[in-house]
Amino acid sequence: MTSYISLLRGINVSGQKKVLMADLRALFEALKFEEVSTYIQSGNVIFQSNEKDTCKLIASIEMALCEKYNFEVPVQIRHFDELTSIINELPFKNINVEEDGAKVLITFLAELPINANVEKLLSFVLEPEKLHIVGKTVYLHCPNGYGRSKL
């Protein structure tokens, strides 16, 4: 049995695409996932499955969500081992995550970005902020706070 975290995009934002976490847990349990738990109203769901193909997992979750709620919800899935590596590979080596972790944002892309798009995005990064894209993972450090970032 493999542990996963699924990240549902665009639900419970500004009252749009409202999904109760209890209903989301029930939906995942109906898909025969085990040890299902949700994290606040985030749309993040931790679960276990014997399925190893994350593309199949994503397809079944997206289809179940669309059938139940009648709107599309993009889903991403990461293994727990991937998340551990992502945290361990944090490119900002001089940051104490215990103290300044709220100033670091990690987000995930569904696909590998096009180099030209990465270069264009990097042109908008202003000091003292730092942005690194590694594969499908985006690391952003906002020393003055995320809410003050021009990016």
C-alpha positions as CSV (number, residue, x, y, z in Angstrom):
1,M,0.0,0.0,0.0
2,T,1.4,3.4,-1.1
3,S,0.7,6.7,0.7
4,Y,-0.2,9.6,-1.5
5,I,-1.3,13.2,-1.2
6,S,-3.7,14.5,-3.8
7,L,-3.9,18.3,-4.4
8,L,-7.2,19.5,-5.8
9,R,-6.9,22.8,-7.6
10,G,-9.5,25.6,-7.5
11,I,-12.0,24.3,-5.0
12,N,-13.3,26.4,-2.1
13,V,-11.8,29.6,-3.5
14,S,-14.0,32.7,-3.1
15,G,-17.1,30.5,-2.7
16,Q,-16.5,28.8,-6.0
17,K,-16.6,25.1,-6.5
18,K,-17.5,24.4,-2.9
19,V,-16.6,20.9,-1.7
20,L,-17.1,19.9,1.9
21,M,-14.1,18.0,3.3
22,A,-16.4,15.4,4.8
23,D,-17.9,14.8,1.4
24,L,-14.5,14.7,-0.2
25,R,-13.3,12.1,2.3
26,A,-16.4,10.0,1.5
27,L,-15.8,10.3,-2.2
28,F,-12.2,9.0,-1.8
29,E,-13.4,6.2,0.5
30,A,-16.0,5.3,-2.2
31,L,-13.1,4.9,-4.6
32,K,-11.7,2.2,-2.3
33,F,-8.8,4.3,-1.0
34,E,-7.7,3.7,2.6
35,E,-6.6,5.8,5.5
36,V,-8.3,8.9,3.9
37,S,-7.8,12.2,5.6
38,T,-8.2,15.8,4.5
39,Y,-6.4,18.9,5.5
40,I,-8.5,21.9,6.5
41,Q,-10.6,23.3,3.6
42,S,-7.6,23.0,1.3
43,G,-8.7,20.2,-1.0
44,N,-5.6,18.3,0.0
45,V,-6.3,14.6,0.7
46,I,-3.9,12.1,2.1
47,F,-4.8,8.5,1.2
48,Q,-3.4,5.0,0.6
49,S,-3.9,2.8,-2.4
50,N,-2.5,-0.3,-4.0
51,E,-2.6,1.4,-7.4
52,K,0.9,2.4,-8.5
53,D,0.0,4.3,-11.6
54,T,-0.7,7.9,-10.5
55,C,-2.2,8.7,-13.9
56,K,-4.9,6.1,-13.2
57,L,-5.5,7.5,-9.7
58,I,-5.8,11.1,-11.1
59,A,-8.3,10.0,-13.8
60,S,-10.5,8.1,-11.3
61,I,-10.5,11.0,-8.8
62,E,-11.2,13.6,-11.5
63,M,-14.0,11.5,-13.0
64,A,-15.6,10.9,-9.6
65,L,-15.4,14.6,-8.8
66,C,-17.0,15.6,-12.1
67,E,-19.8,13.1,-11.7
68,K,-20.6,14.2,-8.2
69,Y,-20.2,18.0,-8.5
70,N,-20.8,18.6,-12.2
71,F,-17.6,20.6,-12.6
72,E,-14.0,19.8,-13.4
73,V,-11.3,19.8,-10.8
74,P,-7.7,19.4,-11.8
75,V,-5.9,16.9,-9.5
76,Q,-2.3,16.3,-8.9
77,I,-0.8,13.5,-6.9
78,R,2.5,13.1,-5.2
79,H,4.0,10.2,-3.2
80,F,5.1,10.9,0.3
81,D,8.6,10.0,-0.7
82,E,8.4,12.7,-3.4
83,L,7.3,15.3,-0.8
84,T,10.2,14.3,1.5
85,S,12.7,14.8,-1.4
86,I,11.1,18.1,-2.4
87,I,11.5,19.4,1.1
88,N,15.0,18.0,1.4
89,E,16.0,19.6,-1.9
90,L,14.9,23.1,-0.9
91,P,17.2,25.3,-3.0
92,F,17.3,28.1,-0.3
93,K,20.0,26.6,1.9
94,N,20.4,29.7,4.1
95,I,16.7,29.6,5.3
96,N,15.7,28.2,8.7
97,V,12.5,26.5,7.7
98,E,11.4,26.3,11.4
99,E,11.6,30.1,11.7
100,D,10.9,31.3,8.2
101,G,8.9,28.5,6.6
102,A,5.9,30.8,6.1
103,K,8.1,32.9,3.7
104,V,8.7,29.9,1.4
105,L,6.1,28.6,-1.0
106,I,6.3,25.3,-2.8
107,T,3.8,24.7,-5.6
108,F,3.5,21.9,-8.2
109,L,3.0,22.1,-11.9
110,A,1.0,19.5,-13.8
111,E,3.5,19.4,-16.6
112,L,7.2,20.3,-17.2
113,P,7.3,24.0,-18.1
114,I,8.6,25.3,-21.4
115,N,12.1,26.8,-21.0
116,A,11.0,30.1,-22.7
117,N,8.1,30.4,-20.2
118,V,10.5,29.8,-17.3
119,E,12.9,32.5,-18.5
120,K,10.0,34.9,-19.0
121,L,8.7,34.2,-15.5
122,L,12.2,34.6,-13.9
123,S,12.5,38.1,-15.5
124,F,9.7,39.2,-13.1
125,V,11.5,38.1,-9.9
126,L,12.8,41.1,-8.0
127,E,15.4,40.9,-5.2
128,P,15.3,39.9,-2.4
129,E,12.9,37.2,-3.7
130,K,14.1,34.0,-5.2
131,L,12.4,31.6,-7.6
132,H,13.6,28.2,-8.6
133,I,11.9,25.7,-10.8
134,V,13.1,22.1,-10.6
135,G,11.2,19.7,-12.8
136,K,7.5,20.2,-12.0
137,T,8.2,21.8,-8.6
138,V,8.3,25.6,-8.0
139,Y,10.1,27.0,-5.0
140,L,9.5,30.7,-4.1
141,H,11.2,32.6,-1.2
142,C,9.6,35.9,-0.2
143,P,11.7,37.2,2.7
144,N,9.4,40.2,3.1
145,G,6.3,38.0,3.1
146,Y,4.2,36.3,0.4
147,G,1.5,38.9,0.7
148,R,4.0,41.6,-0.3
149,S,5.4,39.8,-3.3
150,K,5.1,41.6,-6.6
151,L,5.4,38.3,-8.3
